[in-house]
Amino acid sequence: MARTCISVLTLTRRAAGAIADGRFVTIAGTQAGADAQVLGVAMSDAAAGEDFPVLALGTVQMVSGAAISAGDAVISGANGQPVPKGSGANVIGVALNDAQPGEPVTILIR
């Protein structure tokens, strides 16, 4: 997916396993699971042992993992996609537009 982003802070991590472009990742360099503590969004695919860029602060367009409304606090879903907070505790940002599952959603990462 071609995406737009405004990166205020991009960090480099070493992948601890396979990382998919545009998915939430942890500080340990793994793709985030449900309600994981998230460092940011992978800006490229990476295989285990490869370095990859992580957008840690800014805005980024992602593929929604669930129905999201503008203004919803978001967390990582089971596959590293943004989903509404619900009862989750590890908020990574806020949705800037409405989206259905599989549709583009812009997330303010903070």
C-alpha positions as a printed NumPy array, in Angstrom:
array([[  0.   ,   0.   ,   0.   ],
       [  1.363,   3.398,  -0.901],
       [  1.01 ,   5.441,   2.244],
       [  1.452,   8.936,   3.494],
       [  3.223,   9.775,   6.709],
       [  4.735,  12.65 ,   8.621],
       [  7.657,  11.365,  10.642],
       [  8.765,  13.437,  13.606],
       [ 10.904,  10.602,  14.996],
       [ 12.075,   7.502,  13.135],
       [ 14.192,   4.899,  14.934],
       [ 16.106,   1.879,  13.657],
       [ 15.447,  -1.535,  15.211],
       [ 16.812,  -5.003,  14.511],
       [ 14.072,  -7.504,  13.706],
       [ 13.79 , -10.399,  16.151],
       [ 11.505, -12.189,  13.686],
       [  9.612, -11.485,  10.479],
       [  8.196,  -7.95 ,  10.389],
       [  5.513,  -6.8  ,   7.95 ],
       [  5.616,  -3.274,   6.556],
       [  2.958,  -1.018,   8.096],
       [  2.391,  -3.064,  11.266],
       [  2.898,  -2.055,  14.887],
       [  6.183,  -3.277,  16.401],
       [  7.57 ,  -3.581,  19.924],
       [ 10.78 ,  -2.194,  21.373],
       [ 12.171,  -5.751,  21.202],
       [ 11.902,  -5.709,  17.396],
       [  8.937,  -8.063,  17.135],
       [  5.647,  -7.52 ,  15.361],
       [  3.14 ,  -6.446,  18.015],
       [  0.284,  -8.673,  19.126],
       [ -3.013,  -7.803,  20.78 ],
       [ -2.701,  -4.842,  23.186],
       [  1.116,  -5.083,  23.174],
       [  3.304,  -2.205,  24.295],
       [  4.125,  -0.631,  20.939],
       [  7.225,   1.346,  19.939],
       [  5.847,   2.47 ,  16.573],
       [  5.075,   1.368,  13.014],
       [  7.422,  -0.642,  10.78 ],
       [  8.166,   1.358,   7.652],
       [  9.458,  -1.646,   5.691],
       [  9.389,  -5.439,   5.725],
       [ 12.253,  -7.105,   7.596],
       [ 13.484, -10.635,   8.153],
       [ 14.981, -11.759,  11.469],
       [ 18.33 , -10.051,  12.031],
       [ 17.701,  -7.196,   9.574],
       [ 17.558,  -3.549,  10.593],
       [ 14.344,  -1.678,   9.738],
       [ 12.939,   1.854,  10.267],
       [ 10.197,   2.444,  12.85 ],
       [  8.04 ,   5.567,  12.833],
       [  7.809,   6.311,  16.571],
       [  6.223,   9.773,  16.504],
       [  4.098,  11.401,  13.816],
       [  1.266,  10.374,  11.529],
       [  1.125,   7.24 ,   9.407],
       [ -1.435,   5.597,   7.166],
       [ -2.093,   1.964,   8.098],
       [ -4.599,  -0.74 ,   7.186],
       [ -7.344,  -0.925,   9.801],
       [ -7.81 ,  -4.223,  11.646],
       [-11.364,  -3.331,  12.764],
       [-13.989,  -0.618,  12.344],
       [-12.464,   2.609,  13.646],
       [-13.971,   6.08 ,  14.045],
       [-12.078,   9.365,  13.889],
       [-10.954,  10.235,  17.409],
       [-10.801,   6.626,  18.645],
       [ -7.807,   5.747,  20.809],
       [ -6.068,   2.805,  19.12 ],
       [ -4.067,  -0.207,  20.267],
       [ -2.434,  -3.056,  18.395],
       [ -4.69 ,  -5.871,  17.264],
       [ -3.57 ,  -9.498,  17.199],
       [ -1.796,  -9.058,  13.834],
       [ -0.207,  -5.652,  14.519],
       [ -2.943,  -3.597,  12.85 ],
       [ -4.71 ,  -0.691,  14.563],
       [ -7.971,  -1.454,  16.389],
       [-10.065,   0.666,  18.786],
       [ -8.897,   0.659,  22.422],
       [-11.941,  -1.072,  23.883],
       [-10.717,  -2.53 ,  27.182],
       [ -7.055,  -2.483,  26.081],
       [ -4.473,  -0.604,  28.126],
       [ -1.592,   0.135,  25.728],
       [ -2.812,   3.054,  23.621],
       [ -0.356,   4.004,  20.863],
       [ -2.279,   6.845,  19.232],
       [ -5.53 ,   8.18 ,  17.839],
       [ -7.362,   7.59 ,  14.55 ],
       [ -7.724,  10.687,  12.378],
       [-10.433,   9.27 ,  10.081],
       [-13.157,   6.63 ,   9.975],
       [-12.251,   3.245,   8.471],
       [-13.7  ,  -0.219,   8.089],
       [-11.535,  -3.37 ,   8.425],
       [ -9.011,  -3.482,   5.578],
       [ -9.386,   0.209,   4.735],
       [ -6.699,   2.9  ,   5.126],
       [ -6.727,   4.797,   8.429],
       [ -4.359,   7.581,   9.426],
       [ -3.011,   7.227,  12.959],
       [ -1.417,   9.957,  15.04 ],
       [  1.36 ,   8.077,  16.87 ],
       [  2.184,   9.704,  20.205]])
